[in-house]
Amino acid sequence: MSSLNFFQNLRVGADALRANPLRTVLSTLGMIIGVGSLVAVLSVGDGLEDTMRAQLDQTTSVMYFTVDPVTAEEVDGQSFPLDRYPVFVAADVREAALMPGVEGLSAQLTARGEVTDSAGRVRRMAMIVGVTEGWSAIGGVTLAAGRAFTARDVNDTTGRLVVLSGGLARRLIVAESLSGVAELLGRTLRLQSTVFTIIGVSADTSANDMAWVPLPAATAAMPPTARPRVVSLLGKLRTVEQADSVRIAITRWATTRFGAGTVSFKSNEGRLQQAQQGILLFKLFMGAITGISLLVGGIGIMNVLLAAVTERTREIGIRKAVGARSRDVRSQFLAESIVISGFGSAVGVVLGLGAAFSITALMRAQLPGMQIAASVSMSTVAVAVLSAVLVGLVFGMYPAVRAARLNPIEAIRHE
């Protein structure tokens, strides 16, 4: 069917539908409700999914993963330490952080060490953590004063900078009779026997004494060991669905860089699967509801077209008698179905968006702590419109085929 004939059929179909406006409006109303429901459900569902993902990110560790070097092998149920294992450096972190699905990545080298203030008044054992740039965002560390490490700080192998936890900073403030954490910035202290300059203080008020240093300076800040300390990678996923692809990419990268079986990838796979299943079930449930709504709209289209076939049987017979082919008749009724579904989908999209924003506004009013908003995308609108047109074609096919199969002689004689 040429494009010219198609648009002619659309015009003829629209004229035929205007002949019985009440019935056409009622059949279009079913499609409007169906498309409106689909748009509203998809928009609210996407908004709920975004809220769920944000809560998972803020309240759980489900988005995080670790990469640890394999430091031992198991033989006959017994573990034996390996002499050689990967020791990640800052360049490895930056390379691995570029992989798809990784939102952030930082190295982590941890050991207990001695912290002494410049005057010798405070001497405590604290957790010393060697990190790379971006560690504060990955670890959820908020600074009360100063700044975190930059790439330049990490690249400077001679630099000796430190960020203190709030608990350790308070002890220094009391010991040196300072008024606040801001006065600590620029002062020095000793980690083991090496002097470090304080550039930041975390907002953590717990009793845990911690000191973060750039990864290249970590060895100088920790007690010496016979074997290289184990450096782990702590990363964050962009989405929960990307855990498998990230694991495969990290394993492939480590195999190329260090050899096969040299690292282990760990994530909260159980919680990841629960989150994925919950999101999938929610979408399937919503899809089933919207499917029923569209089904009702499709039945309405089929009813109006079947009634049109009955009323216009004589007209169809005359058209076929003067040379119209079966496919011409079929395409005309399909065009009428497209007109109904197209108009219904256009109105339904507008009403559905309005309903989605109204529903989420009501949810925010009833649940003040829940920051949910309708999420509207072009894919949602496209799915709604295409679904409506598809339903219109499917349910319009039977009336169209029935009209095309009418015998012209019997159709002309029809009263």
N, C-alpha and C positions, 0 to 999 in steps of 0.2 A: 504494500500500500504506500503510495507516494505521500510526501509531506503535504501536498496540496489537498489531496483527497482526505487526508487525516484531519486537517483543519476544517475542511468543509463538513465532515462528519461531526466534528465538535460543534460547529455552528448549528447544524440541523438538530443535533442532540439537545443543545441548549434551548432551541425553539420548542422542541417537543416537550421538554420538562416544564417550560413556562406555560404550557397549555393546561396543566393541572398543578398550580402552584402549591396548594395546601399539601397534597400528597408528596410533592417534591421536597417541601420544607421539612415535613415529618421524617422522610427518609434521610435527608441531609442532617437532621438533628441527631440521629443515631451515630453518624460518622463524626459529627462535632463532639459529641460526648466521648466517643471512643478515642479520638485523637487528643482531645483535651486531657482525658485521664492519663493517656500514655505520656504526654509531655509533663504533666504535673508529677506523675509517679517517678519518671526518670530524673527530673530536676531535683525533687525532694530526696530521691534515693542517692543521687550523686552528692548532694549536700550532706546527707547523713554519713555517707562513706568518707567524705573529706573530714568530717568531725571525728569519726571513729579513728581514722588514721592519725589525726592530730593528737587525740587522747592517747593512742598507743605510743606515739612518739614521746609525749610528755611524761606519761605515768609508768611506762614499762621499758624494759630493755629489749623488746622484741625486734627493734630495728637495728640492733647492733650485732657485730660479729667480731671474732678474734682469729688471728692467724699466729700460731705458735710453731717454732721450730721443733722438729722431732729430735729429742736429746737422748733417747734410750730406745733399745729394741728388745722385744720380748722373745725369749727362746725357752720352749718347754715350760711356759707359765712363769718364768722368772725374767725380771727386767734387768738389763745390763746397760750402763751408760755408754754413749757414743763419744769417741774422741773428737769427732768433727761434726759440726752442725751449723746451719746458717746463722749468721749474726747480721741482722738487718741494720743498715745505715740510712741516713737521711735521704740519699739518692734513691734507695729502694722504695722508701715510703712515697716519694713524689711520683715515681714510675707506676706503682700499683694504684695510686689514687686516681690516675687517669682512666681507669677501666670503667666501661659502661656499668651503670647500676650502683657505683660507689659515690655516695654524697660527700663523705669525708673520711680521712684516714690519718692516723698518727701512730708513731712508735711509742712503746712504753717499756722502760727498763726500771725495775723497782728493787730497792734494797734498803735496809735500815742502816742509818749512819748517825754520827754525832754532829750536833749543831751547837756552835758556841758563838755568843755575841762578841763584838769587838772588845768590850771591856772585861769579858770573862765572867759576867754576873749570871748569865743563863747558859746552862750546859745540859742539853737534853738529847735523848735518842729520838729521832724522827724518821718518817718514811721519806726517802729520797727517790724522786721519780724523774728519770730522763725522758724527755718528750721532744717532739718536733712541732713545727708551726701548725696551728689549727687544733691543738690538743684541748684548749679550753672549751671550744664548741663541741668537740666529740665527747669530752668527759663531762659536759654540763657544769663547768666551773665558771662562776660569775665573779668578776673582780670588783672589790670595793674601792680600790685605789690603784693607780699605776696602769700598766699595760701588760699584755701577754707577749710571748716571743714571736718574732717575725722570722721570715725565711733568712734574712740577713743575719739575725742572731744565731740561728742554727748552723748556717754555713761558716760562721766565724769559729774556727776550732780553738782559738786562743781566748775567746770571750768567756767570762765567768759571771753569769747573771743568774738570779734566782727569784722565784715568785713564792711567797710564803702563804700558808693557810691562815685563816683568821685566828685560830686557836694559838698557833705559834707566835703570830704577830702580837697578840695581846700580852703574852709573857714578856716579849721584848719591850713593849710599851711600858709595862709596869716596872721592869727592871731599870730602864733608862729614864723613867719619869717623863715620858713623852705625853703629849695631849691627844694624839690620834695616829691612825695608820699612815696618814699623809706624811708625817715627819719621818717615817721609816724609809721612805723612798730615797735612794741615793746612798744610804748607809751601808756598811759592810758587815759581814759575819763570816764565820768559818764553817765549812762543811768538811769534816775530817780536819785536814791541815791546810786546805786551800781556801783562799779568800774569795768570796762572791759578793757582788753588789745587788742589793734589793731593788727590783724595778716594779714589783707589783705585790698586792695582797688580796687574797680571795675573800669573798663575803661569807664563807663558811664559818659558822660560829661553834661548830662541834669541838670536842676535846681532842680530836685527832691532830697530831702534829705532822705536817707535811711540808715538803719543799720541792718545787719543780725546777729543774734545770734543763738547759738545752742538751740534747742527746750526746753531742760530741764531748760535752764537759762532764757527763755523768760519771765516767770512770774516776775522775779526780775528786768527785764529791762522795764517793763510796769507799768502803774498806776494800783493800786489794783481795783478789781471789786467784786461785791457781788456774782455774778454767774461765773462759770468757763468760760473762753473765748473759743470761737469756733475754733477748729483746723480742717482745711480742708486738703485733700490730693490732690496734683497736680501730675498727671501722664502723661506718654507719651506712645502711642501705637507703637508696632513694625510695623504694617501695618494698613492701613485704614480699611481693611476687618475684622479685629479682634475686632472692637468696640463692637459688640453684644456679642461675647463670653467673652470679658473682663468684660462687664457690668454684665453678668450672674454670672461670677466667683466672682466678688467683692461683689455683692448682697448676694450670698450664704455665702461667708466668713463673711460678716457683720452680717447676720442673726444668724450664729452660734456663733459669738463672742459677739454681743450686743443684738440680738433679731430682730424679723421681723419688717420691716418698720422703722428702725432707721437711715438709711442713704439714700441719694439721689445721683444718678450717672448722671452726666451731660457731654455731649460731643457735638461737632458741628455736630449733626447728619445730618442736612440738607446739609452741605458742604461735609460731608462724603459720603452721598448718591450721590451727584453730581459727586464727584471724582470717586466713584465706577462705576457709570453709564457711565462716560466718558471713563474709562479704558475698560469696557466691550464692549461698542459700537466700540471702536477702534479695539479690538481683533476680534469682529464679522465681521467688515468691511474687515479687513485684511484676515480673514479666508475665506470670500466669494471670494476675489480676487484669493487667492491661490487655492481654490476649482476649479475655472474655469480653471486655468493653469493645474491642475492635470487631469481635465476632458478632456482637449485637448490631453494630453499624453495618457490617457486611450483609447480614440478614435483611436489614431494612432496605439496602440497595437492591437486593435480589427480589424482594417483594414488589417494589415499585416498578422494576423492569418487567417482571412477570405480568403485572397488571397492565403495563403499557403494551406488551405483546398481545394480550387478549383484546384490548381496546383497539389496537391498530392492525389487527389481522387483515382486514380488507385492504388497508393502505399498503401493507407489506406485499400482499398478493398482486396489487396493481403495479408496484415497483418491479417486482420480479417478472411480471408479464411484459413490461416494456423494456426489459433488458438488464435489469439489475441482477448482479450475481449474488450467490449465497454469501460470499465473503464481504460484499458491500453491505448487505443487511447486517451481518455479524459485526462488522467494524462500526456501524452506526450505533448499535446498542452498547458496544464496548466504550464508544466515545461518550455516550450518555453516562455510563458508569464512572468514567474518568472525571466528567464534569461534576458529578455529585461528590465523589471522593476528594477531588481537588479543592472544591469550594469548602467542603466540610473540614478538610485538613487545615486550610488557611485560617478559618475561624477558630478551629479547635486549638491551634498553636497559640493564638492570642489568649484565649480563655484559659488554656492550660498553664501558661506562664503566669498569668494573674493569680490563678489558684495556687500555684507553687509558692509564690512570694507571700501570699496571704497565709498559707499553712505554716510556713517557716516563721513568719512573724508571730503567729499564735503560739507556736512551740517555744519561741524565745520568751514570750510573755508569761507562759505557764512554768517554764523552766529557766529562771534567770541565769543560772550558772552554765547553761548550754549555749554556746555560741555557734548556732547553726544558721546557714543561709542557703537558699536555693542555688544550685550550681547549673548554669545554663551554658550550653555549648552548641556549636553548629552541628555537631554530630547528633545531639539529641533532637534538634529540629529536623535534620535530614532523615533520621530513623523514623520519626513520627510521620513525616510526609510520605516517604517511600512505603512505609507499612500501610498507610491509608490507601495509596494508589494500588498497591499489590492486592490488598483485600478487595478493593473495588473491582479489579480485573478478575480475580478468582470468583467472586460471587456474581459478577456480571456475565461470566462466561456461559453459564447454563441458560439464562434467558436469551442471550445472543445466539447461541447454537439452536435453541428451540425456534427462534424467529427465522433463522436462516434455513431451517429444514421444512418450513411450511410449504405445502404444495400450492402453487399460485392459483390454480383453478378453484380448489376448495377454499382457499383464503379469500378469493374474490366473492364467492358465494356466501361467505360468513356474514351473519347479521349481528 
